[in-house]
Amino acid sequence: MKKALLAAALMSAGVIAHAQSSVTLYGRLDAGIEYMSGLSNAAGTGTASRWRLESGDWGTSLWGLKGAEDIGGGNKVLFQLEGSFSTATGSLGSAGSIWNRWATVGMSNDQFGTLLLGRELFISNGVWDFDPFGQSNWSSASLVRGRNWPQSSNNVSYQSPKIAGFDVYGQYALSNATSWNGNGTTSQGREDGLQLTYTNSLFQVRGLYDEIRNANGQLNNPFTASREYFAGVNVFLGQFKIQGVYQASRTSGMTGTAYGTPTTTNQEWGGVTWQATPAAALIGAVYHVNANNGGGNANIFTIGGSYNLSKRTLLDIQIAHMTNSKTANFGLDANAEGAGGGTGSSYNENPPLGHSQSGVYAGIQHSF
């Protein structure tokens, strides 16, 4: 009996020694002071200005855990848990959900790629690499009212290895309803997308298609439930990075309203980043959106930059100005469509129709 127990212990020790694992705690804290003018007043009849302590203008404050276990044969088991929060209040990014950004488990192989299951940032976040301001609070997401940065539950994703400069990434999120696309019995409709990227030392190009259906399986709002088409390019010229993008959202069965829930939108943007020193970067960009059915058009003109105090800590600043045509009311923040104004938690920061917004913020960000 003792010999059998000894043999079992030795076998277990061999498995433990072979299956090497690691767990990493990581996070990012972002905070600063923000001033914005051109906000709607509570009644929505005029404009107001505001100073506030902000969290996440330069990048979402978050924390998480990720790990990998080497199980041999070039295979690894992976997991990642990640949630957002506010440094201004300490509150969770999504009430009642500690891991609102990532909650995945899966496997990877250097030759065949990575397969994950769970909750993830939706594939439309692939826009991030081609936004001069990295989808900071006042950038490309503002003109699609947040459609670029959602999360997706019930997801199955695959990331290929890079082959001759190309890589493929895909996601498929089930509705978990009794109808494949969704029928209102669950909180999410079907969501999916495919991304193809080519990268070399001089440039990077990406094409992306995705669709987000509402809980009823419909594509009825360009900002929340639609098909997206994206093409972007990064050009690397020494200290300079030049970026250009075309993006479009398409729906079916929806008509426009006075405050713009159009059936289609088209976005274009471009920008330049100058890495002036290893620590200091200056950025300038212009973003444009055009919405049909009277949704109007809007532009963001913005400059800013960052200075790295260390490998983990940076200072950031951004100055932005939003212009709206007479039938548009896009805001610098990625606000939901609708009239500006209201009180308490129902307050909407959109300006009155045709009005502009301006803002400036400066902050600090630390990663660990």
Backbone torsions as a table, in degrees:
resi	resn	phi	psi	omega
1	MET	NA	-43.2	179.1
2	LYS	-63.3	-38.0	179.2
3	LYS	-65.0	-38.9	178.9
4	ALA	-64.5	-42.1	178.7
5	LEU	-65.2	-39.3	178.4
6	LEU	-63.6	-42.7	178.7
7	ALA	-63.1	-42.4	179.7
8	ALA	-63.7	-40.2	179.5
9	ALA	-64.3	-41.4	179.0
10	LEU	-65.0	-40.0	177.5
11	MET	-63.6	-42.7	179.1
12	SER	-63.5	-40.9	179.2
13	ALA	-62.1	-37.4	179.1
14	GLY	-65.7	-39.8	178.3
15	VAL	-65.8	-44.1	-179.5
16	ILE	-62.6	-41.2	-179.8
17	ALA	-66.3	-33.3	-177.6
18	HIS	-77.4	-40.2	-175.3
19	ALA	-86.5	79.1	-179.3
20	GLN	-75.0	134.7	-178.0
21	SER	-133.4	158.6	177.6
22	SER	-145.5	147.3	177.0
23	VAL	-131.7	132.5	-177.8
24	THR	-122.3	129.5	170.5
25	LEU	-94.7	129.7	-177.3
26	TYR	-142.2	166.4	178.5
27	GLY	-176.5	176.8	179.9
28	ARG	-149.9	133.0	178.1
29	LEU	-121.5	125.0	-177.1
30	ASP	-128.1	131.6	178.3
31	ALA	-155.7	154.7	179.0
32	GLY	-173.2	-176.2	177.5
33	ILE	-109.2	133.6	-175.2
34	GLU	-127.6	139.5	171.0
35	TYR	-123.8	133.8	178.4
36	MET	-138.7	136.2	174.5
37	SER	-116.8	162.8	179.4
38	GLY	87.2	9.0	174.5
39	LEU	-70.9	150.2	173.9
40	SER	-68.8	144.5	170.6
41	ASN	-75.1	175.3	-174.2
42	ALA	-58.4	-37.0	-178.5
43	ALA	-79.7	-12.1	-177.7
44	GLY	75.6	12.7	-176.2
45	THR	-99.6	-9.8	-178.7
46	GLY	-156.9	-168.2	-175.4
47	THR	-116.2	160.8	179.3
48	ALA	-145.2	168.2	177.1
49	SER	-124.7	167.6	-173.8
50	ARG	-157.3	139.6	163.6
51	TRP	-103.7	142.7	175.0
52	ARG	-156.3	156.7	167.2
53	LEU	-82.0	125.8	-176.8
54	GLU	-111.7	158.0	172.0
55	SER	-133.0	117.8	174.8
56	GLY	100.9	10.9	178.6
57	ASP	-65.6	-39.3	-179.8
58	TRP	-89.9	-22.7	178.9
59	GLY	179.4	143.9	-176.9
60	THR	-57.7	132.4	171.0
61	SER	-74.6	130.0	-173.3
62	LEU	-152.7	165.8	171.0
63	TRP	-150.3	155.5	-177.4
64	GLY	-167.2	176.6	175.6
65	LEU	-129.4	137.8	173.0
66	LYS	-141.6	148.6	-176.6
67	GLY	-150.4	163.1	179.0
68	ALA	-145.1	140.4	174.9
69	GLU	-123.0	120.8	177.4
70	ASP	-80.1	113.1	-177.8
71	ILE	-105.0	12.6	175.6
72	GLY	90.6	164.2	178.8
73	GLY	65.3	24.2	-178.1
74	GLY	77.6	11.8	-177.6
75	ASN	-106.7	144.5	176.2
76	LYS	-134.8	143.6	170.3
77	VAL	-97.1	131.6	-173.9
78	LEU	-120.9	152.3	167.0
79	PHE	-145.3	156.0	175.3
80	GLN	-150.7	132.8	174.8
81	LEU	-126.6	126.4	-176.6
82	GLU	-148.1	134.7	178.4
83	GLY	-135.4	153.0	178.6
84	SER	-101.8	161.3	179.6
85	PHE	-158.8	171.0	178.3
86	SER	-105.2	126.3	174.0
87	THR	-74.6	-19.9	179.9
88	ALA	-72.1	-36.2	-175.1
89	THR	-123.7	-15.2	-175.7
90	GLY	80.5	1.8	-176.6
91	SER	-79.6	156.1	177.5
92	LEU	-69.8	151.1	178.3
93	GLY	-64.2	-32.8	174.7
94	SER	-129.0	122.3	-176.6
95	ALA	-58.4	128.4	176.9
96	GLY	80.6	3.9	-178.4
97	SER	-129.5	103.4	-177.8
98	ILE	-74.6	-31.8	179.7
99	TRP	-112.1	66.0	-173.9
100	ASN	-80.5	-14.1	-178.1
101	ARG	-99.9	-47.5	-179.0
102	TRP	-138.3	137.1	169.4
103	ALA	-155.1	82.4	-170.8
104	THR	-128.9	154.6	170.0
105	VAL	-140.4	145.9	-177.7
106	GLY	-176.9	-164.2	-177.4
107	MET	-136.1	152.5	176.5
108	SER	-135.5	155.4	176.2
109	ASN	-145.4	132.3	-176.5
110	ASP	-59.0	-28.8	-177.3
111	GLN	-88.9	-33.4	-171.6
112	PHE	-110.7	-11.6	176.6
113	GLY	105.3	-162.9	-172.4
114	THR	-127.1	132.4	177.5
115	LEU	-120.1	125.5	-178.6
116	LEU	-126.2	151.9	175.1
117	LEU	-131.7	137.1	176.7
118	GLY	136.5	-150.7	-179.9
119	ARG	-96.3	134.7	-177.7
120	GLU	-142.9	163.8	163.4
121	LEU	-60.6	134.2	-177.4
122	PHE	-67.9	155.9	-173.3
123	ILE	-59.6	-24.2	178.3
124	SER	-62.3	-16.9	173.7
125	ASN	-64.2	-9.5	174.5
126	GLY	-62.1	-11.9	173.7
127	VAL	-62.8	-28.6	-173.7
128	TRP	-49.5	-43.8	-175.3
129	ASP	-65.7	-15.1	-174.5
130	PHE	-117.5	12.0	175.7
131	ASP	-100.7	121.1	-178.2
132	PRO	-54.0	-31.7	179.2
133	PHE	-102.1	17.0	173.5
134	GLY	55.7	38.3	-176.7
135	GLN	53.6	40.7	169.2
136	SER	-63.4	178.2	-170.6
137	ASN	-61.3	-29.9	-177.6
138	TRP	-116.2	79.2	-179.3
139	SER	-158.5	-140.8	-170.3
140	SER	-61.4	-34.5	-178.7
141	ALA	-64.7	-26.1	-178.0
142	SER	-63.2	-36.2	-174.8
143	LEU	-89.2	-2.1	169.6
144	VAL	-118.5	15.5	174.8
145	ARG	52.7	42.0	174.0
146	GLY	90.5	1.7	-177.5
147	ARG	-65.1	-21.9	-177.0
148	ASN	-74.4	-16.4	-170.0
149	TRP	-128.9	32.7	178.9
150	PRO	-78.1	172.0	171.5
151	GLN	-108.9	162.9	-175.9
152	SER	-137.3	128.5	177.8
153	SER	-94.0	169.0	175.7
154	ASN	57.6	38.2	-168.5
155	ASN	-97.1	143.4	167.2
156	VAL	-120.9	121.9	-176.7
157	SER	-127.7	153.6	177.6
158	TYR	-137.1	129.7	173.5
159	GLN	-117.6	120.3	180.0
160	SER	-77.7	160.7	167.9
161	PRO	-70.9	165.0	178.0
162	LYS	-83.5	127.2	-178.9
163	ILE	-127.9	115.9	-179.7
164	ALA	52.9	37.9	177.7
165	GLY	89.7	-12.5	-177.7
166	PHE	-98.4	145.6	168.4
167	ASP	-146.3	152.4	-177.7
168	VAL	-122.0	138.6	176.1
169	TYR	-132.7	135.0	180.0
170	GLY	-140.4	151.6	177.0
171	GLN	-135.2	147.6	172.1
172	TYR	-143.5	116.3	-177.8
173	ALA	-111.0	121.2	-178.8
174	LEU	-77.1	147.6	176.7
175	SER	-74.7	-23.2	-174.3
176	ASN	63.6	14.4	178.2
177	ALA	-95.2	171.8	177.1
178	THR	-74.8	-11.5	170.8
179	SER	-110.6	135.6	-171.2
180	TRP	-56.0	-44.5	-177.6
181	ASN	-81.4	-15.2	-176.0
182	GLY	114.0	141.3	-179.5
183	ASN	-138.7	22.7	177.6
184	GLY	88.4	-3.4	-180.0
185	THR	-86.3	-10.8	176.2
186	THR	-129.3	170.8	-173.8
187	SER	-83.4	-7.6	-174.8
188	GLN	-137.9	138.1	170.4
189	GLY	-88.0	179.6	179.1
190	ARG	-65.5	140.2	177.4
191	GLU	-136.9	139.3	-179.2
192	ASP	-159.4	165.3	178.2
193	GLY	-174.1	162.7	179.5
194	LEU	-139.3	135.8	-176.2
195	GLN	-130.9	131.3	177.1
196	LEU	-122.0	128.0	-177.2
197	THR	-128.8	139.7	171.6
198	TYR	-123.6	131.3	-176.5
199	THR	-133.4	132.9	166.9
200	ASN	-138.3	-172.0	-173.5
201	SER	-70.2	-20.6	-176.9
202	LEU	-97.9	-36.2	-175.9
203	PHE	-153.5	167.6	176.2
204	GLN	-139.2	134.4	176.7
205	VAL	-127.4	148.7	-179.3
206	ARG	-143.8	135.9	169.9
207	GLY	-117.7	140.6	-175.3
208	LEU	-144.6	135.9	171.2
209	TYR	-128.7	135.2	174.8
210	ASP	-150.4	165.0	172.3
211	GLU	-141.7	141.0	175.7
212	ILE	-121.6	119.2	176.6
213	ARG	-101.8	146.0	177.4
214	ASN	-74.0	180.0	-175.2
215	ALA	-61.1	-22.5	178.1
216	ASN	-92.4	6.9	178.2
217	GLY	81.4	14.6	-174.6
218	GLN	-98.6	155.6	171.8
219	LEU	-112.9	80.3	-167.0
220	ASN	-124.1	10.7	-179.9
221	ASN	-154.2	120.5	-176.2
222	PRO	-63.4	-18.2	-177.2
223	PHE	-97.4	-15.1	-177.4
224	THR	-133.8	-26.0	-176.1
225	ALA	-147.7	94.0	-171.6
226	SER	-162.2	173.2	169.3
227	ARG	-95.2	142.2	-179.8
228	GLU	-123.1	138.7	175.4
229	TYR	-123.2	130.6	-173.4
230	PHE	-139.7	136.7	171.6
231	ALA	-139.4	127.1	-177.4
232	GLY	-140.2	155.8	178.5
233	VAL	-138.2	138.6	168.9
234	ASN	-115.0	132.7	176.5
235	VAL	-118.8	127.8	-176.0
236	PHE	-106.6	112.7	-177.6
237	LEU	-126.5	80.4	-180.0
238	GLY	62.3	-118.0	-178.9
239	GLN	-77.3	-5.8	-173.7
240	PHE	-112.4	142.5	170.1
241	LYS	-124.0	124.6	-179.5
242	ILE	-110.5	133.4	-174.5
243	GLN	-130.6	141.5	176.9
244	GLY	-146.1	142.9	-173.2
245	VAL	-144.9	144.3	163.8
246	TYR	-122.1	133.4	-178.3
247	GLN	-139.9	140.7	179.5
248	ALA	-139.3	144.9	174.7
249	SER	-120.0	136.9	-177.0
250	ARG	-131.8	142.1	179.6
251	THR	-127.5	-177.2	173.3
252	SER	-144.3	131.1	173.2
253	GLY	83.7	20.5	-179.2
254	MET	-124.3	141.9	175.9
255	THR	-112.9	157.8	-175.8
256	GLY	-75.3	163.1	176.4
257	THR	-129.7	174.7	-176.9
258	ALA	-59.2	-32.8	-178.3
259	TYR	-101.7	15.6	167.2
260	GLY	81.1	79.9	157.6
261	THR	-116.8	71.9	-174.0
262	PRO	-73.7	172.1	178.0
263	THR	-84.7	-24.3	-179.7
264	THR	-141.1	150.9	168.1
265	THR	-136.7	151.1	174.7
266	ASN	-129.0	131.1	179.7
267	GLN	-122.7	142.3	171.5
268	GLU	-136.7	145.7	172.8
269	TRP	-154.8	160.9	177.0
270	GLY	-154.1	157.4	-179.3
271	GLY	-168.2	168.7	-179.9
272	VAL	-132.0	133.8	172.3
273	THR	-113.6	126.7	176.9
274	TRP	-110.4	112.5	175.4
275	GLN	-83.4	83.1	-170.9
276	ALA	-62.9	-40.0	175.2
277	THR	-139.2	169.5	176.1
278	PRO	-56.2	-23.3	-177.6
279	ALA	-100.7	-25.7	-169.6
280	ALA	-114.8	132.9	177.0
281	ALA	-129.5	138.3	175.3
282	LEU	-116.3	139.6	-173.2
283	ILE	-133.6	139.3	171.4
284	GLY	-135.9	139.6	-177.4
285	ALA	-153.8	156.5	174.2
286	VAL	-130.4	131.8	179.8
287	TYR	-122.4	140.9	-178.2
288	HIS	-137.0	142.8	173.5
289	VAL	-135.2	143.5	173.5
290	ASN	-131.5	127.1	-177.8
291	ALA	-118.0	138.9	-179.0
292	ASN	-83.2	-174.8	178.3
293	ASN	53.4	39.4	177.2
294	GLY	79.4	9.3	179.8
295	GLY	-71.3	-16.8	175.6
296	GLY	78.3	-166.5	179.6
297	ASN	-141.6	160.8	-177.1
298	ALA	-150.8	158.8	179.2
299	ASN	-137.0	146.4	169.5
300	ILE	-119.2	128.2	174.0
301	PHE	-113.7	123.9	-171.9
302	THR	-147.0	144.8	173.7
303	ILE	-133.0	156.8	179.2
304	GLY	176.9	-164.5	179.5
305	GLY	171.9	-178.1	-178.6
306	SER	-143.1	156.1	176.1
307	TYR	-135.3	121.2	-178.3
308	ASN	-84.2	114.2	174.0
309	LEU	-74.0	-27.7	179.1
310	SER	-159.3	-174.1	178.0
311	LYS	-67.9	-19.8	-174.9
312	ARG	-111.9	-15.1	-171.8
313	THR	-128.0	133.7	178.0
314	LEU	-137.3	155.0	170.3
315	LEU	-103.3	144.3	-177.6
316	ASP	-138.3	155.9	177.4
317	ILE	-150.3	145.7	175.9
318	GLN	-148.5	138.3	175.2
319	ILE	-123.5	127.0	-173.9
320	ALA	-139.3	150.1	176.6
321	HIS	-135.7	126.9	179.9
322	MET	-107.8	130.2	173.9
323	THR	-115.6	142.4	179.1
324	ASN	-123.5	142.2	168.8
325	SER	-70.5	173.5	-170.5
326	LYS	-66.4	-18.4	179.4
327	THR	-108.2	10.7	-177.9
328	ALA	-115.0	151.9	176.1
329	ASN	-143.3	45.5	174.4
330	PHE	-66.8	145.1	178.6
331	GLY	-113.5	162.3	177.7
332	LEU	-60.8	-42.9	173.0
333	ASP	-76.1	154.9	-177.2
334	ALA	-79.9	72.3	-175.1
335	ASN	-81.2	152.3	172.6
336	ALA	-64.6	151.5	178.5
337	GLU	-63.9	152.6	179.9
338	GLY	134.3	174.2	-179.7
339	ALA	-70.0	142.7	174.5
340	GLY	-75.1	161.0	178.8
341	GLY	110.7	-168.5	-176.8
342	GLY	105.1	-176.4	-179.5
343	THR	-134.1	157.6	175.7
344	GLY	56.8	-138.4	-176.9
345	SER	-69.4	-14.0	179.9
346	SER	-90.9	1.3	-178.9
347	TYR	-66.8	131.7	178.0
348	ASN	-112.1	128.2	-173.8
349	GLU	-81.6	-0.9	178.6
350	ASN	-57.1	142.9	176.2
351	PRO	-76.8	167.6	170.0
352	PRO	-60.6	157.1	-178.8
353	LEU	-51.4	132.5	175.4
354	GLY	80.2	-2.7	-176.9
355	HIS	-91.6	159.0	179.9
356	SER	-99.0	164.5	170.2
357	GLN	-133.3	146.9	174.7
358	SER	-133.6	150.7	-179.5
359	GLY	-157.1	158.3	173.8
360	VAL	-146.1	140.0	172.3
361	TYR	-142.8	154.8	176.4
362	ALA	-141.6	136.5	-174.6
363	GLY	-155.0	-171.9	179.7
364	ILE	-133.4	144.6	179.4
365	GLN	-135.5	133.5	178.9
366	HIS	-127.3	134.2	177.7
367	SER	-115.7	147.8	178.5
368	PHE	-139.4	NA	NA
